[in-house]
């Protein structure tokens, strides 16, 4: 082989090697860009999911509390095993086996339709519909829901689960213990104590008093007539009221029973102090003060009302 042939052979090999190296670098860069883009898509989805789940939790939680109160009205009894009842409604859309996801003779609206965690068009379905469009799999492992209160005027709904979010191309994976919670205001829900003890003839919505506590004499009549609520640690909380538990609670709330309203509905007015949980639980309270002949206060509340 002459020198010129050797030169062109070496040049061809060098150019081919350069092409292969350049192609490999280009492929690596392209692949890296694809991975980065995919990870950004996953991050964006995870971020939106972190906002979406609490919204869905709030809507479903609110509807379930409404349905539980409807159960109290319908049956005239309190809710036993509250967390169990709430969990059943949250996951299955049923309470004691009664389906609240479609209108029937037990409920008029099917209020939990498309609002439960499981089931067609439920929370999981809606989450996975969006995930499927992005080639992402979302798996909830051992989800648990819980009701609690750490302030008098809101219910806390918590959802805990091991959450796995996986890209179908195996480019990214999130595996975390998720703990979501929302606070649902109790205002405008109805007090189960009034529902049960008046056969739903007198209902009282939870409305926080506009007055400072202690409620002074000048404001007491209006506070009484509207049966406004205050926080009092001797009183039961909203969740305890829903269960018929009248024991004291740090997040307890109480109203004064407007006995005028009872009388108008033909309900016997009893000679008791008008603190709601004491009035409805029986005669076991002493009357220490009387205001305007109707507002009867026990000794534990003389510093709370009418100073």
N, C-alpha and C positions, 0 to 999 in steps of 0.2 A: 504493500500500500504506500503510495507516495505521501509526501509531507502535507500536501494540500488536502488529500482525503482524510488523513488523520485529524487535521485541524477542524474540518467541517463535522467530523464524527464527534469530536470532543465538544464542539460548539452546540451540536444538536442535543447531546446528553445534558449539557449545562442548562440549555433553554428548557428542556423537558423537566429537569429537576427543579428549576425555578418555577415552572408552571405548577408542578405538583405541590411545592411548598406554598406557593401563593394561594392555590385552591384550598389547601388544608387550612391555612390561616383564615381565608375568607369563610370557609365552612364553619370553623370554630367561632368566628365572630358572629356569623349569622345565627348559629345555634345558641350562642350566649345571649344574643339579643332576643331570640325567641323565648329563652328561659326567663330572662328579666321581664319581658312583656307579660309572660304568663304569671309570674309571681306578683307583678303589679295588679293584674286582673284579680288574682286570688286575694290579695290584700284589700283591694277595693270591695270585693264581695264580703269578706269577713267583717270589714268596717260597717258596711250597710246592714249586715246581719245583726251586729251588736246593737244597732239602733232599732231594727225591725222587731226583734223578739220582745223587748220591753213594751213596745206599742201594742203588739198582739196580746201580750200578757195582761195589759191594762184593760183592753176591751173585753177579753174573755172573763177576767176576774170581776169586772163591774157587772157583766150580765149574769154571772153565776150568783152573786150576792142578791141581785134583783130576783132571780128565780127562787133562791132559798127563802126570801121574804114572801114570795108568792105561796110557797109551801106552808109557811106559818099561817098565812091568811086562810088558805084552803082547808087546812087541817085543824087550825086552832091550837096547835102545839108547837113547842120549841124544836129546834134542830138538835138531835142527839148525834154524837160523834161527828162534830162539825168538820174537822179536817178530812175525815174519811168521806163525808158527803161532798165536800168541795172537790176532793181529788177525783171521785167518781164522775162528777159533772165535768171537771176539766178534761179528763182523758177520754171519757166515753159519751158525754152529753146526756147522761142519765142521773136521776136521783131516786134511790131505792128501786132501780130497775125501770122507772118511768122515763121514756124517751123525750127529751126536750129539744131535739134537733128537727122536729117536724110538727106542724100543727095537728092537734088531735083533741079528744074530749078532756084531756088533763090540762092542757095549756092552749092558749089561743094563738100564740104567735110563733112557736118554734124558735124561741129566742136564742138558743145555742146553735142554730144552724150555721155551719161553716165557721164556728168559733171554737170548737174543741181542739185538743192537741192531736188526737188520732182522728181517723175517719176521713171520708171523702171531702175534699176541699177544706180540711182542717188546717191547723197551723203547720204541721209537718208537711202536708201536701203542698201548701203554698210556698213554703221555704224550698222544697225540692223542685218545684216547677221552675223557679228562677235558677236554682243551681244546675238543673239539667240543661238549661239553655246555654250555660257556660262550661259544660262538661265537667261539672264538679259534683261530688257525692258528699252529702251531709248525713251523718249518723248520730242519733241521740242514744246513749246507753244509760239505762237505769234512771230515767228522769223522775224527779220527785217534786211535788208542789206542796206548799205550806202556807197557812194563814197565821198571822200574828199581828200584834200591835205594839209599837214602841212610842206612840203618841196618841192622845185621846181622840184626835179628829180625823185620823186616817187608818185604813187597814193596809197592812203590808202583805203583799203576795210575792212569794219567792219561788223561783224555779231553779233547781239544781240538776245538773246532768254532766256526764262525761261526753264531751262533744268532739267528734272527729270530722274534719273537713279535708277532703282529699281530691287532688287533681287527677283526672282519669289518665293523664299521660305520665303519672308518677313523677311530676316535676316538683311538687310541693305537698306538704302535709301539715295540718294543724291538729294537735291532740291536746285538749285542755279540759280542765274541770271548770265548767261554766256555772256561774252563780248570778242569775238575773233577779232583780226585784223591782217592784213598783209600789207606789203609795196611792191608794184610792180614797178620796175624801168620803166621809160618811154622810156629809150634809145632803139632805133631801132623800136619804133612805128613811124608812119608817121604823119607829121604835117597836120592837117585838113585844115589849112589856104592855104597851097600850093595846096592841092587836089582840093578844091572848086574853088579857084581863077585861076587855070590853067587848069581846066577840067581834072585833073590828068595827064596832059602831063609832068609836072615837080613835082616830089615828093621829099620831104626832110625829112630824118629821124632825130629824136632828138639825136644829138651827142653833148655832152658837150665839149666846147672848151678846147684844151690842154694848152691854154695860160692863163696867169694871167690877171685879169681885174684891171685897164684899159688895153685893148689890144693895145699894142704899135705899132707904125707905121711899124716897122720891121716885125711884125707878121700879120699885118692887111690884106694884100693881100691874104695870105693863109687862114686866118680866113674867109674872104669874099668868096673866091672861093669854100670853103667847106660848107659854110652856117652853121658854128658851132653855138651852142647856149650858151648864158650866162644867169645868173639870173639878172633880172632887175625889180624893183618894179613898174615901169611905164607900164610894159608889162602884157599881159594876161597869166594865168597859162595854163598848158596842158588841164585841165578839161574845162576851159573857152573856149579855142580854139576849143575843140570838140563840143561846143554848139554855136560857132560863136559869143561869147561874147568877145569883144576886150578891155574891161575895165581893168584898172590897178589892180594888185594883188600882195600881199607880196611874193607870190611864182611864180611870173611871169617869163617868159623866152622869149628870143628874138633871132632872127638870122638876118643876113644881106642877103637880097635877091640877089642871084647871077643873075644879069640881063643878063649875057652872055647866061646862060642856057635858059632863057625865049626867047631870040632872036633866038637861034638855033631851038627851037620848034615852031617858027613862031608866038610867042606871042608878042604883041606890048610892047615895053619898054617905060615906062612913065617917065617923068622928075620929079621924086619925090625922097625924101630921101628913102634909101633902108632898113630902119628898118622894118622888115616884117609886123607887124600889122599896121604900118603907111602907108606903100607902098600899101598894099592890101585894106585899108579902104577908100582911096580917097586922094585927093590932099592937105588935110588940115595939112601940115607941111612945115615949112620953111627950106630951105637948107642953112646951116651955113658954112659947110666945104665940100670940094670935094677932094678925094684922088684918084690918078691914073685915073682921069676922070670918073670913074664908081661909086666909093664909095661915095655916097652923104649922109651926116650926118646932122641931124637937131640940133638946138641949145641945146636941152635937153640932147644930147648924145656926145657933144664935149669933155667932160671929160672922156667918157667911151671908145672912139675909137680914136687912132691916136696921143696920147700924145708923 
